[in-house]
Amino acid sequence: MTYDLYIGDRLFSSWSLRGWLMFEKFNIPCRTHMTELFSGNLAEGLQDIAPARLVPCMRVPDGTVVGESLAMAETLAERHPKAGLWPTEAAARATARWMCAEMASGYASLRAECPMQLLQFYKGFQASSETLSDLHRIETLWAHARGVSGAQSGALFGEYSLADIFYTPVAARIVGYGLPVSNQNRSYCEELLRDPAVQHWRDQALCDEIKYDHFPYPINAETGPWPLS
């Protein structure tokens, strides 16, 4: 039972990272198909799974096409109930779903001001008040998740789940831009990014043959090497 997963550039596509981790972390086999986000060829790369128009998206073994990360997550959890994608306990599971839904629809300033990239570190980056507000909200939800689960460190709900997957690109933003969070949450972010699966994704990204004339996300800040290499 093998799925087809369509992703964008590994260095820059936060949602593609989430989609891939759903398969990789829960041992669900998939064939990966990459399309370029910034070359104008995205629609062409997704022609064979129309009407999907964004990455990630997937085709299940029976041929059904599923777009949008939340729909993919729920479909995989439904088809693989023993894989443990959602927390087992009902309150934790409901909270994890809420957190993933808020991630999918919220934090507009953080997304716009600090696009995910896994290439370099921005020294002295100054976040806007709106982005700091997004960070405060995220830290509030992480604290709430730990209050529900009782987990003091590591995965938000004790065992790794879709909630950790959905916030892994947030961790990349926090670490890559040096954004201010508590020591506990910085440790959590670094743990997410040091996960062997995420390290493998970044290694693949650095080897990808997709090249652009200009860096897709010009940020007015001095750059340095990726801090967790």
C-alpha beads as a LAMMPS data file, in Angstrom:
LAMMPS data file: protein, C-alpha beads

229 atoms
228 bonds

1 atom types
1 bond types

-500.0 500.0 xlo xhi
-500.0 500.0 ylo yhi
-500.0 500.0 zlo zhi

Masses

1 110.0

Atoms # bond

1 1 1 0.000 0.000 0.000
2 1 1 2.041 2.940 -1.306
3 1 1 0.881 6.537 -1.600
4 1 1 2.031 9.220 -4.018
5 1 1 3.076 12.431 -2.247
6 1 1 3.621 15.677 -4.132
7 1 1 5.887 18.254 -2.532
8 1 1 7.637 21.522 -3.326
9 1 1 11.208 22.665 -2.719
10 1 1 12.526 21.093 0.471
11 1 1 14.501 24.173 1.550
12 1 1 11.466 26.448 1.498
13 1 1 8.175 24.545 1.522
14 1 1 6.979 24.382 5.111
15 1 1 3.783 22.566 4.230
16 1 1 5.654 20.010 2.134
17 1 1 7.822 19.239 5.162
18 1 1 4.682 18.634 7.201
19 1 1 3.211 16.378 4.538
20 1 1 6.374 14.308 4.215
21 1 1 6.790 13.918 7.978
22 1 1 3.293 12.422 8.200
23 1 1 4.583 9.504 6.151
24 1 1 8.168 9.324 7.370
25 1 1 7.521 9.525 11.115
26 1 1 4.688 7.004 11.084
27 1 1 6.256 4.523 8.670
28 1 1 3.679 4.916 5.916
29 1 1 5.258 4.188 2.513
30 1 1 5.043 6.803 -0.220
31 1 1 6.582 7.769 -3.533
32 1 1 7.674 11.406 -3.506
33 1 1 7.208 13.696 -6.504
34 1 1 8.798 17.149 -6.411
35 1 1 7.642 20.238 -8.258
36 1 1 9.203 23.699 -8.251
37 1 1 7.474 26.420 -6.256
38 1 1 9.119 29.494 -7.736
39 1 1 9.739 28.693 -11.403
40 1 1 6.147 29.030 -12.586
41 1 1 5.872 25.267 -13.146
42 1 1 3.790 24.324 -10.104
43 1 1 0.528 23.831 -12.032
44 1 1 2.305 21.722 -14.644
45 1 1 3.869 19.564 -11.938
46 1 1 0.455 18.843 -10.440
47 1 1 -1.421 18.135 -13.675
48 1 1 -1.792 14.416 -13.068
49 1 1 -3.544 14.945 -9.725
50 1 1 -5.934 17.729 -10.713
51 1 1 -7.859 19.468 -9.264
52 1 1 -5.198 19.644 -6.520
53 1 1 -3.338 22.912 -6.975
54 1 1 -1.025 23.260 -3.969
55 1 1 1.622 21.172 -2.237
56 1 1 1.571 18.954 -0.373
57 1 1 -1.109 16.740 -1.818
58 1 1 -1.372 13.010 -2.127
59 1 1 -2.950 10.204 -4.082
60 1 1 -4.037 7.229 -2.002
61 1 1 -3.550 3.700 -3.344
62 1 1 -7.111 3.515 -4.711
63 1 1 -6.457 6.658 -6.785
64 1 1 -8.309 9.189 -4.617
65 1 1 -6.610 12.611 -4.617
66 1 1 -6.425 14.483 -1.311
67 1 1 -5.190 18.068 -0.979
68 1 1 -4.695 20.293 2.090
69 1 1 -2.535 19.098 4.966
70 1 1 -5.319 18.749 7.524
71 1 1 -7.345 16.593 5.144
72 1 1 -4.262 14.504 4.445
73 1 1 -3.609 14.116 8.171
74 1 1 -7.150 12.986 8.924
75 1 1 -7.186 10.621 5.935
76 1 1 -3.936 8.971 6.987
77 1 1 -5.084 8.700 10.608
78 1 1 -8.326 7.091 9.443
79 1 1 -6.586 4.658 7.106
80 1 1 -3.813 3.805 9.625
81 1 1 -5.514 3.851 13.033
82 1 1 -2.702 1.916 14.735
83 1 1 0.059 4.241 13.539
84 1 1 -0.555 6.764 16.333
85 1 1 -0.776 9.966 14.303
86 1 1 -3.094 11.582 16.872
87 1 1 -2.727 11.275 20.671
88 1 1 -4.582 8.323 22.143
89 1 1 -6.303 10.134 25.020
90 1 1 -9.476 11.985 23.984
91 1 1 -8.714 15.395 25.528
92 1 1 -5.185 15.371 24.143
93 1 1 -6.448 14.309 20.728
94 1 1 -9.036 17.104 20.642
95 1 1 -6.424 19.656 21.733
96 1 1 -3.955 18.434 19.111
97 1 1 -6.596 18.793 16.392
98 1 1 -7.345 22.333 17.557
99 1 1 -3.657 23.250 17.520
100 1 1 -3.142 21.853 14.033
101 1 1 -6.206 23.689 12.727
102 1 1 -4.999 26.963 14.220
103 1 1 -1.578 26.397 12.657
104 1 1 -3.211 25.834 9.280
105 1 1 -5.206 29.068 9.392
106 1 1 -3.310 31.432 11.683
107 1 1 -0.051 33.261 12.387
108 1 1 -0.145 35.361 9.227
109 1 1 2.532 37.772 10.383
110 1 1 4.992 35.041 11.375
111 1 1 4.462 33.328 8.029
112 1 1 4.924 36.517 5.996
113 1 1 7.799 38.042 7.929
114 1 1 9.759 34.846 8.587
115 1 1 9.279 32.448 5.652
116 1 1 10.601 28.995 6.428
117 1 1 14.009 28.268 4.993
118 1 1 16.550 25.685 6.094
119 1 1 19.653 27.212 4.555
120 1 1 20.946 29.931 6.861
121 1 1 20.611 31.908 10.082
122 1 1 19.556 35.556 10.206
123 1 1 21.674 37.503 12.688
124 1 1 20.055 40.344 14.599
125 1 1 16.652 39.846 12.981
126 1 1 14.058 42.156 14.537
127 1 1 10.542 40.758 14.529
128 1 1 7.533 43.064 14.338
129 1 1 5.070 43.387 17.198
130 1 1 2.571 41.371 15.159
131 1 1 5.019 38.493 14.770
132 1 1 5.882 38.653 18.460
133 1 1 2.164 38.401 19.174
134 1 1 1.985 35.274 16.997
135 1 1 4.908 33.794 18.937
136 1 1 3.214 34.559 22.241
137 1 1 0.078 32.790 21.034
138 1 1 2.083 29.747 19.937
139 1 1 3.856 29.553 23.288
140 1 1 0.491 29.841 25.040
141 1 1 -0.842 26.888 23.046
142 1 1 2.281 24.823 23.664
143 1 1 1.927 25.446 27.409
144 1 1 -1.740 24.474 27.203
145 1 1 -0.860 21.261 25.351
146 1 1 1.629 20.340 28.066
147 1 1 -0.960 21.126 30.706
148 1 1 -3.383 18.728 29.035
149 1 1 -0.835 15.978 28.490
150 1 1 1.388 16.428 31.538
151 1 1 4.497 16.308 29.347
152 1 1 7.222 18.564 30.745
153 1 1 9.571 18.214 27.785
154 1 1 9.841 16.517 24.422
155 1 1 6.737 15.954 22.318
156 1 1 3.807 18.182 23.228
157 1 1 1.518 15.287 24.108
158 1 1 4.122 12.886 25.481
159 1 1 4.282 10.765 22.345
160 1 1 5.202 12.312 18.996
161 1 1 2.060 13.237 17.060
162 1 1 0.723 15.329 14.215
163 1 1 0.835 18.341 16.529
164 1 1 4.633 18.150 16.615
165 1 1 4.698 17.750 12.840
166 1 1 2.529 20.804 12.251
167 1 1 4.774 22.973 14.429
168 1 1 8.129 21.732 13.109
169 1 1 8.326 24.508 10.453
170 1 1 7.524 27.001 13.232
171 1 1 10.547 25.607 15.056
172 1 1 12.612 26.233 11.914
173 1 1 11.451 29.849 11.892
174 1 1 12.216 30.341 15.586
175 1 1 15.702 28.875 15.259
176 1 1 16.509 30.250 11.796
177 1 1 15.568 33.829 12.667
178 1 1 16.629 33.739 16.312
179 1 1 13.117 34.592 17.485
180 1 1 12.551 35.136 21.210
181 1 1 10.906 32.233 23.052
182 1 1 11.409 30.642 26.460
183 1 1 14.370 28.357 27.063
184 1 1 11.990 25.401 27.355
185 1 1 10.421 26.153 24.000
186 1 1 13.756 26.790 22.322
187 1 1 14.896 23.373 23.509
188 1 1 11.692 21.875 22.102
189 1 1 12.329 23.600 18.752
190 1 1 15.894 22.332 18.607
191 1 1 14.711 18.823 19.449
192 1 1 12.195 18.911 16.596
193 1 1 14.858 20.082 14.148
194 1 1 17.459 17.554 15.318
195 1 1 15.039 14.709 14.668
196 1 1 16.788 12.332 12.214
197 1 1 13.865 12.599 9.787
198 1 1 14.092 16.399 9.686
199 1 1 17.874 16.223 9.358
200 1 1 17.432 13.833 6.440
201 1 1 14.936 16.219 4.806
202 1 1 17.438 19.073 5.107
203 1 1 20.278 16.919 3.748
204 1 1 18.104 16.098 0.744
205 1 1 17.234 19.787 0.353
206 1 1 20.887 20.743 0.133
207 1 1 21.351 18.162 -2.634
208 1 1 18.264 19.093 -4.635
209 1 1 19.034 20.257 -8.148
210 1 1 16.408 23.028 -8.072
211 1 1 18.313 26.299 -8.318
212 1 1 17.085 29.876 -8.585
213 1 1 18.841 32.999 -9.788
214 1 1 17.856 34.806 -6.599
215 1 1 17.105 33.639 -3.068
216 1 1 13.292 33.344 -2.944
217 1 1 12.937 35.185 0.366
218 1 1 15.060 38.343 0.529
219 1 1 15.438 39.312 4.198
220 1 1 17.201 42.508 5.263
221 1 1 19.520 40.960 7.846
222 1 1 23.044 39.598 8.028
223 1 1 23.223 35.855 7.435
224 1 1 25.246 33.081 8.993
225 1 1 25.371 29.279 8.800
226 1 1 22.348 27.204 9.776
227 1 1 22.690 26.919 13.577
228 1 1 21.983 23.191 13.958
229 1 1 24.333 21.754 11.315

Bonds

1 1 1 2
2 1 2 3
3 1 3 4
4 1 4 5
5 1 5 6
6 1 6 7
7 1 7 8
8 1 8 9
9 1 9 10
10 1 10 11
11 1 11 12
12 1 12 13
13 1 13 14
14 1 14 15
15 1 15 16
16 1 16 17
17 1 17 18
18 1 18 19
19 1 19 20
20 1 20 21
21 1 21 22
22 1 22 23
23 1 23 24
24 1 24 25
25 1 25 26
26 1 26 27
27 1 27 28
28 1 28 29
29 1 29 30
30 1 30 31
31 1 31 32
32 1 32 33
33 1 33 34
34 1 34 35
35 1 35 36
36 1 36 37
37 1 37 38
38 1 38 39
39 1 39 40
40 1 40 41
41 1 41 42
42 1 42 43
43 1 43 44
44 1 44 45
45 1 45 46
46 1 46 47
47 1 47 48
48 1 48 49
49 1 49 50
50 1 50 51
51 1 51 52
52 1 52 53
53 1 53 54
54 1 54 55
55 1 55 56
56 1 56 57
57 1 57 58
58 1 58 59
59 1 59 60
60 1 60 61
61 1 61 62
62 1 62 63
63 1 63 64
64 1 64 65
65 1 65 66
66 1 66 67
67 1 67 68
68 1 68 69
69 1 69 70
70 1 70 71
71 1 71 72
72 1 72 73
73 1 73 74
74 1 74 75
75 1 75 76
76 1 76 77
77 1 77 78
78 1 78 79
79 1 79 80
80 1 80 81
81 1 81 82
82 1 82 83
83 1 83 84
84 1 84 85
85 1 85 86
86 1 86 87
87 1 87 88
88 1 88 89
89 1 89 90
90 1 90 91
91 1 91 92
92 1 92 93
93 1 93 94
94 1 94 95
95 1 95 96
96 1 96 97
97 1 97 98
98 1 98 99
99 1 99 100
100 1 100 101
101 1 101 102
102 1 102 103
103 1 103 104
104 1 104 105
105 1 105 106
106 1 106 107
107 1 107 108
108 1 108 109
109 1 109 110
110 1 110 111
111 1 111 112
112 1 112 113
113 1 113 114
114 1 114 115
115 1 115 116
116 1 116 117
117 1 117 118
118 1 118 119
119 1 119 120
120 1 120 121
121 1 121 122
122 1 122 123
123 1 123 124
124 1 124 125
125 1 125 126
126 1 126 127
127 1 127 128
128 1 128 129
129 1 129 130
130 1 130 131
131 1 131 132
132 1 132 133
133 1 133 134
134 1 134 135
135 1 135 136
136 1 136 137
137 1 137 138
138 1 138 139
139 1 139 140
140 1 140 141
141 1 141 142
142 1 142 143
143 1 143 144
144 1 144 145
145 1 145 146
146 1 146 147
147 1 147 148
148 1 148 149
149 1 149 150
150 1 150 151
151 1 151 152
152 1 152 153
153 1 153 154
154 1 154 155
155 1 155 156
156 1 156 157
157 1 157 158
158 1 158 159
159 1 159 160
160 1 160 161
161 1 161 162
162 1 162 163
163 1 163 164
164 1 164 165
165 1 165 166
166 1 166 167
167 1 167 168
168 1 168 169
169 1 169 170
170 1 170 171
171 1 171 172
172 1 172 173
173 1 173 174
174 1 174 175
175 1 175 176
176 1 176 177
177 1 177 178
178 1 178 179
179 1 179 180
180 1 180 181
181 1 181 182
182 1 182 183
183 1 183 184
184 1 184 185
185 1 185 186
186 1 186 187
187 1 187 188
188 1 188 189
189 1 189 190
190 1 190 191
191 1 191 192
192 1 192 193
193 1 193 194
194 1 194 195
195 1 195 196
196 1 196 197
197 1 197 198
198 1 198 199
199 1 199 200
200 1 200 201
201 1 201 202
202 1 202 203
203 1 203 204
204 1 204 205
205 1 205 206
206 1 206 207
207 1 207 208
208 1 208 209
209 1 209 210
210 1 210 211
211 1 211 212
212 1 212 213
213 1 213 214
214 1 214 215
215 1 215 216
216 1 216 217
217 1 217 218
218 1 218 219
219 1 219 220
220 1 220 221
221 1 221 222
222 1 222 223
223 1 223 224
224 1 224 225
225 1 225 226
226 1 226 227
227 1 227 228
228 1 228 229
